Amino acid sequence: MADLSRLTGNRFLIIGRAGMDFYPDPPGTKTEHATRFISCLGGSSANIGVAITKLGGSADLVTCVSDDAIGRFALNELDRYGIGRAHVRSVGGEARNSLAVVETRIEDHQSVIYRNGAADFEMTQDDVEGVDYAAYSALITTGTVFAAEPSRSAAFHAFDLARKAGLPLIFDIDYRPYSWPSPQVAAEVYSRAGALCDVIVGNDVEFGFMAGGYDRGLDKARALVAEGAQIAVYKMGEKGAVTITPQGEITTGIYRTEALKPTGAGDSFMGGFVSGLAGGLPVRDAVLQGSAAAAMVVARVGCAPAMPTREELSAFLRDHAGPSAA
């Protein structure tokens, strides 16, 4: 069991993808009717890194990007947000960066994801062995890194190296069915990863998927803590969240907002939550900070550019009514 007080160093190593997001413009436009788009950094791991850096922390990414214009776009965006990319490798051949076309609308929302031959799945054990794990406060991994080889083996190897360096392991389940060969493989690999981690964050569907049934998701989160995890956050959308620790369970609500889109909440929650833990907040307050950050992002265009700064998040928490009843 790693020491979570190490998080106060506020320097995170994140494994996972960086890509490009396209948003039909103006907001509300359906993709098939669009004549123009805006582009921004995408990919769950990169987005979490943006959330952390905008809240005052430090984040370095470990991944691969394609050696082409889209990959260079991602690299330029990482630089713009101050995310370290010393461990981001460009790969040639047929590998391509992930691309998402995402609508800024709630009704009939459409997200189209292009992940064939994804460059980030080319990450190898050599990529993760070049990291000085002792220099970081924690390792954050999103579930998509486990969906294919050689990325899967590399990510588990990074777990071993990080554990030897005393780093807490933080796992965002982030289940994307289109990336996996089968649900059975995904459930087996996610359960293996979750059993190794100190902090696991996911929604009710994701925990239910790991458990083999939606109605058993909360029991799965509880079991992970009983078996050694220190925190499991079981998110339930507008019903709030149940956070399980060895000391007991905490129920929290959400911050109401006028949502423009349903995407980006999970990445923003993770960034706000771990930044709260890094800042010394009690677990409940860190969860609420993550919930507030999520509420802000779904009310804004984009994901990475929508992540709140420390000043914006503080103002939101000060000016908004408290969270809804759990």
C-alpha positions as CSV (number, residue, x, y, z in Angstrom):
1,M,0.0,0.0,0.0
2,A,1.5,3.3,-1.1
3,D,1.5,6.4,1.1
4,L,-1.2,8.8,-0.4
5,S,0.4,11.7,1.5
6,R,3.0,11.6,-1.3
7,L,0.3,13.3,-3.6
8,T,1.1,16.6,-1.9
9,G,4.1,16.8,-4.1
10,N,1.5,17.6,-6.9
11,R,3.6,16.2,-9.7
12,F,1.9,13.5,-11.7
13,L,3.0,11.0,-14.3
14,I,0.1,10.1,-16.7
15,I,0.1,7.2,-19.1
16,G,-2.3,7.3,-22.0
17,R,-3.3,9.0,-25.2
18,A,-3.2,12.5,-26.6
19,G,-5.2,13.3,-29.7
20,M,-7.2,15.8,-31.6
21,D,-10.8,16.8,-31.0
22,F,-13.0,18.5,-33.6
23,Y,-16.1,20.5,-32.5
24,P,-18.7,21.6,-35.0
25,D,-19.1,25.4,-34.8
26,P,-21.1,27.2,-33.6
27,P,-22.2,25.2,-30.6
28,G,-25.4,23.3,-31.1
29,T,-24.5,22.4,-34.7
30,K,-24.9,18.8,-35.8
31,T,-21.9,17.3,-37.4
32,E,-23.6,16.5,-40.7
33,H,-24.7,20.1,-41.0
34,A,-21.4,21.7,-40.0
35,T,-19.4,23.9,-42.4
36,R,-16.6,24.7,-39.9
37,F,-15.0,23.1,-36.9
38,I,-12.7,24.1,-34.1
39,S,-9.8,21.9,-33.0
40,C,-8.4,21.3,-29.6
41,L,-6.3,18.8,-27.7
42,G,-8.1,15.5,-27.0
43,G,-7.5,12.1,-25.4
44,S,-8.5,11.3,-21.8
45,S,-5.0,11.2,-20.4
46,A,-4.0,14.5,-22.0
47,N,-7.2,16.1,-20.8
48,I,-6.5,15.0,-17.2
49,G,-3.0,16.5,-17.6
50,V,-4.5,19.8,-18.7
51,A,-6.9,19.8,-15.8
52,I,-4.1,19.2,-13.3
53,T,-1.8,21.9,-14.8
54,K,-4.5,24.5,-15.0
55,L,-5.2,23.9,-11.3
56,G,-1.5,24.5,-10.4
57,G,0.0,21.0,-10.5
58,S,2.6,19.4,-12.8
59,A,1.9,16.7,-15.3
60,D,4.1,14.6,-17.6
61,L,2.7,12.3,-20.2
62,V,3.9,8.9,-21.4
63,T,2.5,7.8,-24.8
64,C,3.1,7.6,-28.5
65,V,1.8,10.0,-31.2
66,S,1.8,9.6,-35.0
67,D,4.7,11.1,-36.9
68,D,2.5,13.4,-39.0
69,A,0.7,16.7,-38.8
70,I,-1.9,15.4,-36.3
71,G,0.7,14.1,-34.0
72,R,2.6,17.3,-34.2
73,F,-0.6,19.2,-33.4
74,A,-0.9,17.1,-30.2
75,L,2.7,17.8,-29.3
76,N,2.2,21.6,-29.8
77,E,-0.9,21.5,-27.7
78,L,0.9,19.7,-24.9
79,D,3.5,22.4,-25.0
80,R,0.9,25.1,-24.9
81,Y,-0.7,23.7,-21.8
82,G,2.7,23.0,-20.1
83,I,2.4,19.2,-20.0
84,G,5.8,17.5,-20.1
85,R,6.4,15.4,-23.1
86,A,9.9,14.1,-22.7
87,H,8.4,10.6,-22.7
88,V,6.1,11.1,-25.7
89,R,7.5,9.2,-28.7
90,S,6.5,9.8,-32.4
91,V,5.9,6.6,-34.4
92,G,5.8,6.3,-38.2
93,G,4.2,3.8,-40.5
94,E,0.5,3.3,-40.5
95,A,-0.1,4.4,-36.9
96,R,-2.4,7.3,-36.5
97,N,-3.4,9.6,-33.7
98,S,-6.9,9.3,-32.3
99,L,-9.4,11.8,-33.6
100,A,-12.8,12.6,-32.1
101,V,-15.6,14.6,-33.7
102,V,-17.7,15.8,-30.8
103,E,-20.9,17.9,-30.8
104,T,-21.6,20.7,-28.4
105,R,-25.2,19.7,-27.7
106,I,-27.1,17.5,-25.3
107,E,-30.1,16.5,-27.4
108,D,-29.2,13.8,-30.0
109,H,-25.6,14.2,-29.1
110,Q,-23.1,12.5,-31.4
111,S,-19.5,11.7,-30.8
112,V,-17.6,9.9,-33.6
113,I,-14.2,8.4,-32.6
114,Y,-11.5,7.3,-35.0
115,R,-9.1,4.8,-33.3
116,N,-8.0,2.4,-36.0
117,G,-4.3,1.7,-35.8
118,A,-4.1,4.1,-32.8
119,A,-0.5,5.4,-32.3
120,D,-0.8,5.3,-28.5
121,F,-1.1,1.5,-28.6
122,E,2.5,1.4,-29.9
123,M,3.8,2.3,-26.4
124,T,6.4,-0.3,-25.4
125,Q,8.2,-1.4,-22.2
126,D,11.2,0.6,-23.4
127,D,9.0,3.8,-23.3
128,V,8.0,3.2,-19.6
129,E,11.5,2.1,-18.5
130,G,13.0,5.5,-19.4
131,V,11.0,7.3,-16.6
132,D,12.4,8.4,-13.3
133,Y,9.4,7.3,-11.2
134,A,10.9,8.5,-8.0
135,A,10.6,12.1,-9.2
136,Y,6.8,11.9,-9.2
137,S,4.0,12.0,-6.7
138,A,1.7,9.4,-8.3
139,L,1.1,7.5,-11.5
140,I,-2.3,8.0,-13.2
141,T,-3.4,5.6,-15.8
142,T,-6.6,5.6,-18.0
143,G,-8.2,2.3,-18.9
144,T,-7.7,2.7,-22.7
145,V,-4.0,2.0,-22.4
146,F,-4.8,-1.6,-21.6
147,A,-7.0,-2.3,-24.7
148,A,-4.2,-3.5,-27.0
149,E,-0.6,-4.7,-27.1
150,P,2.1,-3.7,-26.7
151,S,0.6,-0.8,-24.7
152,R,-1.1,-3.2,-22.3
153,S,2.1,-5.0,-21.2
154,A,3.9,-1.7,-21.1
155,A,1.3,-0.2,-18.8
156,F,1.5,-3.1,-16.4
157,H,5.3,-2.9,-16.4
158,A,5.0,0.8,-15.5
159,F,2.8,-0.3,-12.6
160,D,5.6,-2.5,-11.3
161,L,8.2,0.2,-11.7
162,A,6.0,2.8,-10.1
163,R,5.2,0.5,-7.2
164,K,8.9,-0.2,-6.6
165,A,9.4,3.6,-6.4
166,G,6.7,3.9,-3.8
167,L,4.2,5.8,-6.1
168,P,0.5,5.6,-5.5
169,L,-1.3,4.1,-8.5
170,I,-4.5,5.9,-9.6
171,F,-6.7,4.2,-12.2
172,D,-9.4,5.9,-14.2
173,I,-11.4,3.0,-15.6
174,D,-12.4,4.9,-18.8
175,Y,-14.0,1.9,-20.5
176,R,-14.4,2.5,-24.3
177,P,-15.9,-0.7,-25.9
178,Y,-14.7,0.2,-29.4
179,S,-11.1,-0.2,-28.4
180,W,-11.4,-3.8,-27.1
181,P,-11.4,-7.2,-28.8
182,S,-14.3,-8.3,-26.5
183,P,-16.1,-7.3,-23.3
184,Q,-14.7,-10.4,-21.6
185,V,-11.1,-9.5,-22.2
186,A,-11.8,-5.9,-21.1
187,A,-13.4,-7.0,-17.8
188,E,-10.6,-9.4,-17.0
189,V,-7.8,-6.9,-17.7
190,Y,-9.6,-4.1,-15.9
191,S,-10.1,-6.2,-12.8
192,R,-6.4,-7.1,-12.9
193,A,-5.5,-3.4,-13.1
194,G,-7.9,-2.3,-10.4
195,A,-6.6,-4.9,-8.0
196,L,-3.1,-3.3,-8.2
197,C,-4.2,0.3,-7.7
198,D,-4.6,2.5,-4.6
199,V,-7.3,4.8,-6.1
200,I,-9.9,3.7,-8.6
201,V,-12.4,6.1,-10.2
202,G,-15.2,5.1,-12.5
203,N,-18.9,5.5,-13.1
204,D,-21.6,3.0,-12.2
205,V,-21.6,1.4,-15.7
206,E,-17.8,0.9,-15.6
207,F,-17.8,-0.7,-12.2
208,G,-20.8,-2.8,-13.2
209,F,-18.9,-3.9,-16.3
210,M,-15.9,-4.9,-14.2
211,A,-18.2,-6.9,-11.9
212,G,-20.0,-8.7,-14.7
213,G,-23.4,-7.0,-14.0
214,Y,-24.6,-3.4,-13.6
215,D,-26.3,-4.2,-10.3
216,R,-23.0,-5.4,-8.8
217,G,-20.9,-2.4,-9.6
218,L,-21.1,-0.8,-6.1
219,D,-20.2,-4.2,-4.6
220,K,-17.2,-4.3,-6.9
221,A,-16.0,-0.9,-5.8
222,R,-16.4,-2.0,-2.1
223,A,-14.5,-5.2,-2.8
224,L,-11.6,-3.4,-4.4
225,V,-11.2,-1.4,-1.2
226,A,-11.6,-4.4,1.0
227,E,-8.8,-6.1,-1.0
228,G,-6.3,-3.3,-0.6
229,A,-7.3,-0.1,-2.5
230,Q,-7.4,3.1,-0.4
231,I,-10.1,5.0,-2.3
232,A,-12.8,3.9,-4.8
233,V,-15.0,6.6,-6.3
234,Y,-18.3,5.2,-7.7
235,K,-19.9,7.9,-9.8
236,M,-23.6,7.9,-10.6
237,G,-24.1,10.8,-12.9
238,E,-26.7,13.3,-11.6
239,K,-27.2,11.0,-8.6
240,G,-23.8,12.0,-7.2
241,A,-21.1,9.6,-6.0
242,V,-20.3,7.0,-3.4
243,T,-16.7,7.1,-2.2
244,I,-15.5,4.1,-0.4
245,T,-12.4,4.1,1.9
246,P,-11.3,1.6,4.6
247,Q,-12.8,4.1,7.1
248,G,-16.3,4.0,5.6
249,E,-18.4,5.4,2.8
250,I,-19.1,9.0,1.8
251,T,-22.1,10.0,-0.3
252,T,-22.0,13.3,-2.2
253,G,-24.2,15.1,-4.7
254,I,-23.5,17.2,-7.8
255,Y,-23.3,20.8,-8.7
256,R,-26.2,21.8,-11.0
257,T,-25.3,23.5,-14.2
258,E,-26.6,24.3,-17.7
259,A,-24.8,21.7,-19.7
260,L,-23.9,22.3,-23.3
261,K,-22.6,18.7,-23.9
262,P,-22.2,15.4,-22.0
263,T,-18.5,15.0,-22.6
264,G,-15.4,15.9,-20.6
265,A,-16.9,15.5,-17.1
266,G,-14.8,12.4,-16.3
267,D,-11.5,13.9,-17.2
268,S,-12.3,17.1,-15.4
269,F,-13.5,15.2,-12.3
270,M,-10.2,13.2,-12.1
271,G,-8.1,16.4,-12.5
272,G,-10.1,18.2,-9.8
273,F,-10.2,15.3,-7.5
274,V,-6.4,14.4,-7.5
275,S,-5.6,18.1,-7.3
276,G,-7.7,18.3,-4.2
277,L,-5.9,15.4,-2.6
278,A,-2.6,17.0,-3.6
279,G,-3.7,20.2,-1.9
280,G,-4.4,18.3,1.4
281,L,-8.2,18.3,1.1
282,P,-10.1,15.6,3.0
283,V,-11.4,12.9,0.6
284,R,-15.0,14.3,0.7
285,D,-13.9,17.8,-0.2
286,A,-11.6,16.5,-3.0
287,V,-14.6,14.6,-4.5
288,L,-16.7,17.8,-4.4
289,Q,-13.9,19.7,-6.0
290,G,-13.9,17.1,-8.8
291,S,-17.6,17.4,-9.1
292,A,-17.5,21.1,-9.4
293,A,-14.8,20.9,-12.1
294,A,-16.9,18.4,-14.0
295,A,-19.9,20.7,-13.8
296,M,-17.9,23.6,-15.2
297,V,-16.5,21.6,-18.2
298,V,-19.9,20.3,-19.4
299,A,-21.1,23.9,-19.5
300,R,-18.3,25.0,-21.8
301,V,-17.2,24.3,-25.4
302,G,-14.4,21.7,-25.7
303,C,-12.7,19.6,-23.1
304,A,-9.1,20.6,-22.7
305,P,-9.8,24.4,-23.2
306,A,-12.8,24.1,-20.9
307,M,-10.8,22.9,-17.9
308,P,-11.1,25.5,-15.1
309,T,-8.1,27.4,-13.7
310,R,-7.6,27.5,-9.9
311,E,-9.2,31.0,-9.8
312,E,-12.2,29.9,-11.8
313,L,-12.8,26.8,-9.8
314,S,-12.5,28.7,-6.5
315,A,-15.0,31.3,-7.8
316,F,-17.4,28.6,-8.8
317,L,-17.3,26.9,-5.4
318,R,-17.7,30.3,-3.7
319,D,-20.6,31.5,-5.8
320,H,-22.6,28.4,-6.5
321,A,-25.1,26.8,-4.2
322,G,-23.8,23.7,-2.5
323,P,-24.1,20.3,-4.2
324,S,-27.4,18.6,-4.6
325,A,-28.5,16.0,-2.1
326,A,-26.8,12.7,-2.8
